[in-house]
Amino acid sequence: MYEDRSSTDFRARREALGMTQGLLAHLLEVDIRTVKRWENPETPWEPPEDAWELIDQYTALQAQVVDEACDRAYDARELHGTGTVQLAYWHDRDEYDAAHPGDGCMWQMANANSRLAGSILAMGAFEVRYGYRGLADTLEKSQKS
């Protein structure tokens, strides 16, 4: 099933998810050097099936999250006539972990999801803005007052 995929495919998919080699190694409980070998076209090491399955699971989750974000933006435009959308962006792991306790290692993946949703929405004629979560909260409060 995965034999027709290359180490380059693997790396590109991992990077598109915003997943670092270190995070992938952590999730699979392997050494980071192992992941580096899988992605190096100069080595005979190939990503094993369980690594591909994890990448596929996160790719499906990314598609679901991005689809939901885009659906909400289109629904809001239909209801309120606004073509502007603000997407959360996380400055660092600490900021993300404060909002998502115990899930801090995923902040870069959340940012990748925001970038992908933003690209899709921009193609749909939305004005896309990104805000660091703390900054977005501050701006939202100041606009209400």
PASEBA-1860 file (N, C-alpha, C; in nm, 3 decimals):
! residues 145
1> MYEDRSST> 0.081/-0.119/0.000/0.000/0.000/0.000/0.086/0.127/0.000 ~ 0.197/0.125/0.074/0.281/0.244/0.085/0.407/0.234/0.000 ~ 0.425/0.124/-0.072/0.547/0.104/-0.148/0.567/0.206/-0.259 ~ 0.461/0.262/-0.311/0.474/0.357/-0.422/0.498/0.500/-0.374 ~ 0.510/0.521/-0.243/0.538/0.652/-0.187/0.687/0.662/-0.154 ~ 0.744/0.776/-0.180/0.887/0.793/-0.155/0.913/0.860/-0.021 ~ 1.038/0.862/0.018/1.078/0.932/0.139/1.051/1.082/0.124 ~ 1.060/1.130/0.001/1.030/1.271/-0.025/0.881/1.298/-0.004
9> DFRARREA> 0.795/1.206/-0.049/0.651/1.218/-0.024/0.624/1.225/0.126 ~ 0.693/1.139/0.199/0.675/1.132/0.343/0.711/1.266/0.407 ~ 0.827/1.319/0.373/0.873/1.445/0.430/0.777/1.560/0.394 ~ 0.737/1.566/0.269/0.647/1.674/0.225/0.515/1.668/0.300 ~ 0.462/1.549/0.317/0.335/1.535/0.389/0.351/1.574/0.535 ~ 0.463/1.531/0.597/0.488/1.566/0.737/0.499/1.718/0.752 ~ 0.575/1.780/0.662/0.593/1.925/0.670/0.463/2.000/0.643 ~ 0.380/1.951/0.551/0.251/2.015/0.523/0.161/2.014/0.647
17> LGMTQGLL> 0.179/1.915/0.731/0.102/1.906/0.855/0.155/2.000/0.963 ~ 0.275/2.056/0.940/0.338/2.138/1.044/0.401/2.052/1.153 ~ 0.423/1.925/1.122/0.478/1.831/1.218/0.630/1.829/1.205 ~ 0.698/1.849/1.316/0.843/1.842/1.315/0.889/1.697/1.317 ~ 1.014/1.677/1.280/1.070/1.542/1.290/1.069/1.496/1.436 ~ 1.097/1.589/1.527/1.097/1.555/1.669/0.961/1.512/1.720 ~ 0.857/1.582/1.677/0.723/1.544/1.720/0.686/1.407/1.663 ~ 0.716/1.385/1.536/0.687/1.255/1.476/0.760/1.144/1.550
25> AHLLEVDI> 0.886/1.167/1.581/0.964/1.067/1.655/0.900/1.040/1.791 ~ 0.856/1.146/1.858/0.791/1.132/1.988/0.662/1.050/1.977 ~ 0.579/1.084/1.878/0.452/1.014/1.862/0.470/0.866/1.829 ~ 0.576/0.835/1.754/0.601/0.696/1.715/0.694/0.624/1.813 ~ 0.743/0.699/1.913/0.835/0.643/2.012/0.960/0.584/1.947 ~ 1.019/0.666/1.857/1.146/0.629/1.793/1.242/0.746/1.812 ~ 1.369/0.722/1.786/1.469/0.827/1.794/1.455/0.920/1.674 ~ 1.481/1.048/1.694/1.469/1.144/1.584/1.562/1.107/1.468
33> RTVKRWEN> 1.675/1.044/1.498/1.767/1.002/1.391/1.700/0.900/1.298 ~ 1.609/0.822/1.352/1.535/0.726/1.270/1.449/0.799/1.168 ~ 1.380/0.902/1.211/1.296/0.981/1.120/1.384/1.047/1.014 ~ 1.497/1.099/1.055/1.590/1.162/0.961/1.636/1.061/0.855 ~ 1.660/0.938/0.895/1.700/0.833/0.799/1.588/0.803/0.701 ~ 1.465/0.797/0.751/1.352/0.769/0.662/1.340/0.875/0.555 ~ 1.370/0.999/0.588/1.350/1.111/0.496/1.473/1.140/0.409 ~ 1.581/1.074/0.435/1.703/1.097/0.359/1.705/1.008/0.234
41> PETPWEPP> 1.701/1.068/0.115/1.699/0.987/-0.007/1.829/0.909/-0.030 ~ 1.932/0.942/0.045/2.062/0.874/0.032/2.070/0.745/0.113 ~ 1.970/0.718/0.197/1.975/0.598/0.279/1.872/0.496/0.229 ~ 1.894/0.369/0.260/1.797/0.267/0.218/1.677/0.256/0.311 ~ 1.673/0.335/0.417/1.565/0.329/0.514/1.438/0.387/0.454 ~ 1.328/0.318/0.472/1.197/0.366/0.426/1.106/0.382/0.546 ~ 1.018/0.480/0.544/0.923/0.493/0.655/0.837/0.366/0.664 ~ 0.823/0.311/0.784/0.741/0.190/0.799/0.592/0.223/0.788
49> EDAWELID> 0.515/0.119/0.777/0.370/0.133/0.760/0.306/0.213/0.873 ~ 0.349/0.190/0.998/0.287/0.263/1.109/0.315/0.413/1.101 ~ 0.430/0.451/1.047/0.462/0.593/1.030/0.372/0.654/0.922 ~ 0.354/0.582/0.812/0.264/0.629/0.707/0.121/0.639/0.759 ~ 0.079/0.541/0.838/-0.057/0.543/0.893/-0.079/0.665/0.981 ~ 0.021/0.699/1.062/0.010/0.817/1.147/0.001/0.944/1.062 ~ 0.084/0.955/0.961/0.079/1.071/0.870/-0.058/1.078/0.803 ~ -0.109/0.965/0.759/-0.242/0.962/0.696/-0.352/1.004/0.794
57> QYTALQAQ> -0.343/0.960/0.919/-0.443/0.997/1.020/-0.443/1.148/1.043 ~ -0.324/1.205/1.056/-0.316/1.349/1.079/-0.355/1.427/0.954 ~ -0.330/1.373/0.838/-0.373/1.440/0.714/-0.525/1.444/0.707 ~ -0.589/1.334/0.744/-0.736/1.330/0.746/-0.791/1.427/0.851 ~ -0.727/1.433/0.966/-0.771/1.526/1.070/-0.753/1.670/1.024 ~ -0.641/1.699/0.958/-0.619/1.834/0.906/-0.727/1.871/0.806 ~ -0.760/1.780/0.717/-0.864/1.807/0.618/-0.997/1.838/0.687 ~ -1.029/1.764/0.790/-1.154/1.785/0.863/-1.155/1.922/0.933
65> VVDEACDR> -1.047/1.955/1.001/-1.038/2.082/1.074/-1.044/2.201/0.977 ~ -0.970/2.191/0.868/-0.967/2.300/0.770/-1.104/2.314/0.702 ~ -1.166/2.202/0.670/-1.299/2.205/0.608/-1.400/2.272/0.701 ~ -1.395/2.238/0.830/-1.487/2.299/0.926/-1.463/2.449/0.939 ~ -1.336/2.491/0.941/-1.305/2.634/0.951/-1.356/2.709/0.828 ~ -1.337/2.650/0.712/-1.384/2.713/0.588/-1.536/2.719/0.584 ~ -1.601/2.611/0.626/-1.748/2.611/0.631/-1.800/2.722/0.722 ~ -1.738/2.739/0.838/-1.782/2.845/0.931/-1.763/2.983/0.869
73> AYDARELH> -1.654/3.002/0.797/-1.630/3.133/0.733/-1.734/3.160/0.625 ~ -1.763/3.059/0.543/-1.864/3.078/0.438/-2.003/3.101/0.499 ~ -2.035/3.029/0.606/-2.163/3.049/0.674/-2.173/3.191/0.731 ~ -2.065/3.239/0.791/-2.064/3.374/0.848/-2.079/3.478/0.738 ~ -2.016/3.455/0.625/-2.028/3.551/0.515/-2.172/3.555/0.466 ~ -2.235/3.440/0.458/-2.374/3.434/0.413/-2.467/3.504/0.512 ~ -2.445/3.484/0.641/-2.530/3.543/0.745/-2.504/3.692/0.766 ~ -2.377/3.731/0.766/-2.341/3.866/0.806/-2.284/3.950/0.692
81> GTGTVQLA> -2.261/3.889/0.578/-2.210/3.962/0.463/-2.065/4.004/0.474 ~ -1.994/3.950/0.568/-1.853/3.988/0.584/-1.762/3.896/0.504 ~ -1.665/3.956/0.441/-1.569/3.878/0.364/-1.434/3.874/0.432 ~ -1.432/3.909/0.562/-1.308/3.907/0.639/-1.316/3.796/0.742 ~ -1.207/3.724/0.754/-1.201/3.617/0.853/-1.068/3.629/0.928 ~ -1.074/3.610/1.059/-0.952/3.611/1.140/-0.928/3.470/1.189 ~ -0.808/3.422/1.164/-0.771/3.288/1.206/-0.669/3.296/1.318 ~ -0.685/3.207/1.414/-0.592/3.202/1.527/-0.456/3.154/1.480
89> YWHDRDEY> -0.354/3.214/1.536/-0.217/3.173/1.509/-0.147/3.174/1.644 ~ -0.063/3.078/1.667/-0.001/3.063/1.798/0.143/3.109/1.792 ~ 0.179/3.196/1.885/0.313/3.253/1.889/0.416/3.148/1.929 ~ 0.380/3.063/2.023/0.474/2.962/2.070/0.400/2.851/2.143 ~ 0.476/2.753/2.183/0.419/2.637/2.250/0.351/2.675/2.381 ~ 0.412/2.765/2.458/0.355/2.804/2.587/0.216/2.866/2.571 ~ 0.203/2.955/2.472/0.074/3.019/2.447/-0.031/2.915/2.408 ~ 0.007/2.822/2.321/-0.086/2.718/2.278/-0.122/2.627/2.395
97> DAAHPGDG> -0.021/2.590/2.474/-0.044/2.498/2.585/-0.136/2.560/2.691 ~ -0.130/2.692/2.707/-0.218/2.758/2.803/-0.365/2.743/2.760 ~ -0.388/2.741/2.629/-0.525/2.727/2.577/-0.565/2.581/2.558 ~ -0.467/2.494/2.542/-0.491/2.351/2.517/-0.402/2.269/2.610 ~ -0.431/2.266/2.740/-0.343/2.197/2.835/-0.316/2.052/2.794 ~ -0.189/2.017/2.800/-0.149/1.880/2.769/-0.132/1.852/2.621 ~ -0.158/1.949/2.537/-0.152/1.928/2.392/-0.051/2.024/2.327 ~ 0.040/2.081/2.407/0.128/2.185/2.360/0.220/2.150/2.245
105> CMWQMANA> 0.248/2.023/2.227/0.339/1.984/2.120/0.275/1.999/1.983 ~ 0.148/2.031/1.977/0.076/2.038/1.850/0.060/2.181/1.796 ~ 0.124/2.281/1.859/0.101/2.420/1.820/0.142/2.447/1.676 ~ 0.250/2.389/1.630/0.293/2.413/1.492/0.196/2.349/1.392 ~ 0.135/2.239/1.431/0.035/2.177/1.345/-0.091/2.263/1.339 ~ -0.128/2.324/1.450/-0.244/2.415/1.451/-0.216/2.534/1.359 ~ -0.094/2.585/1.362/-0.059/2.696/1.272/-0.063/2.652/1.126 ~ -0.019/2.531/1.097/-0.026/2.480/0.959/-0.171/2.471/0.913
113> NSRLAGSI> -0.260/2.431/1.002/-0.403/2.425/0.968/-0.457/2.564/0.938 ~ -0.416/2.663/1.018/-0.461/2.801/0.992/-0.409/2.851/0.859 ~ -0.283/2.821/0.826/-0.227/2.865/0.698/-0.301/2.801/0.581 ~ -0.332/2.672/0.592/-0.403/2.604/0.484/-0.545/2.660/0.469 ~ -0.615/2.677/0.580/-0.750/2.734/0.574/-0.744/2.874/0.516 ~ -0.645/2.953/0.557/-0.630/3.088/0.505/-0.607/3.091/0.356 ~ -0.527/3.000/0.306/-0.502/2.993/0.161/-0.629/2.959/0.084 ~ -0.704/2.864/0.136/-0.829/2.824/0.071/-0.929/2.939/0.073
121> LAMGAFEV> -0.941/3.004/0.188/-1.036/3.115/0.199/-0.995/3.234/0.113 ~ -0.867/3.260/0.103/-0.820/3.370/0.017/-0.858/3.343/-0.129 ~ -0.852/3.218/-0.170/-0.894/3.184/-0.307/-1.045/3.201/-0.324 ~ -1.118/3.199/-0.213/-1.262/3.221/-0.216/-1.299/3.367/-0.193 ~ -1.205/3.456/-0.215/-1.225/3.602/-0.207/-1.249/3.653/-0.065 ~ -1.195/3.585/0.033/-1.198/3.635/0.170/-1.073/3.718/0.196 ~ -1.087/3.816/0.281/-0.970/3.885/0.336/-0.934/3.806/0.461 ~ -0.816/3.750/0.463/-0.775/3.664/0.574/-0.677/3.740/0.662
129> RYGYRGLA> -0.705/3.737/0.790/-0.615/3.796/0.889/-0.580/3.689/0.990 ~ -0.459/3.697/1.038/-0.413/3.605/1.141/-0.388/3.685/1.268 ~ -0.415/3.626/1.381/-0.388/3.693/1.507/-0.335/3.594/1.609 ~ -0.226/3.634/1.674/-0.180/3.553/1.786/-0.294/3.547/1.884 ~ -0.315/3.434/1.941/-0.434/3.414/2.023/-0.450/3.524/2.127 ~ -0.346/3.555/2.201/-0.354/3.661/2.301/-0.386/3.795/2.236 ~ -0.322/3.825/2.124/-0.346/3.950/2.052/-0.488/3.952/1.997 ~ -0.534/3.842/1.944/-0.671/3.835/1.889/-0.773/3.863/2.000
137> DTLEKSQK> -0.750/3.808/2.120/-0.840/3.833/2.233/-0.840/3.980/2.269 ~ -0.723/4.042/2.272/-0.710/4.184/2.307/-0.781/4.271/2.205 ~ -0.760/4.243/2.076/-0.825/4.320/1.972/-0.976/4.306/1.978 ~ -1.021/4.183/2.002/-1.165/4.158/2.008/-1.228/4.237/2.122 ~ -1.163/4.239/2.237/-1.216/4.313/2.353/-1.216/4.463/2.325 ~ -1.111/4.514/2.261/-1.104/4.658/2.235/-1.207/4.701/2.130 ~ -1.240/4.612/2.037/-1.339/4.646/1.934/-1.480/4.647/1.993 ~ -1.503/4.570/2.097/-1.635/4.563/2.160/-1.660/4.685/2.247
145> S> -1.554/4.748/2.298/-1.573/4.862/2.389/-1.575/4.994/2.317
END
